[in-house]
């Protein structure tokens, strides 16, 4: 059984989006805080998909 390294990179990129977006959503002014909040949402989705595909590789087939 091989581990999909691209899925682990997806988890890392998702966590980076969450780590960047949470403080930025509170620190930035009005139009930019929405983009940071969307980065958090995308990071959570990417992290969840990366974890899911790492442990169950054929999940979406």
N, C-alpha and C positions, 0 to 999 in steps of 0.2 A: 504494500500500500504506500503510495507516494503522497506527500503533502503538497498541495497547490501553493507555491510560494506567492503567486499573484494574489491569492486570497488573504494571505498574511499581510501583504502590502496594502490591500484594501482595508484591513483592520487598522493598520498603522495610520493610513491617510485619513480614515474616518475619525480616529481618536485625535489626530492633529487638528481637524476641523472643529471638533468639539472644544478642545483646549483653547484654540484661538477665539472661537465665536462666543463662548460664554462671557468672558470678561469684556470683549469688544461690544457685545450687545448692550451692556450697561454703561460703557464708557463713551461710545460714539453718539453724535447728535442724530436728529430725527431721520433723515433718509438713509443714513448709513447703518443705523442700528438694525434696520429691517434686513439688510443684506447679511449682517453678522448672525442674526437669528436664523436666517435660511441656511447659512453655513453650518450652524449647530444641527439643524434638522437633517441636512444632507449627511453630516458626519455620523449622526446616530443611525441613519438608514444604512450607510456604507459599512459601519462597524457591525451592525446586526447581520447584514448579508455576508460580510466576510467571515464572521464567526460561524454562521450557518453553513456556508459552503466549505469551510475548512474541515468541519467535522462530518458533514453529510455531503460529499462532493456531487452526487447526482440528484440533488434535491429538486431542481427545476426541470428535470427530464420527465 
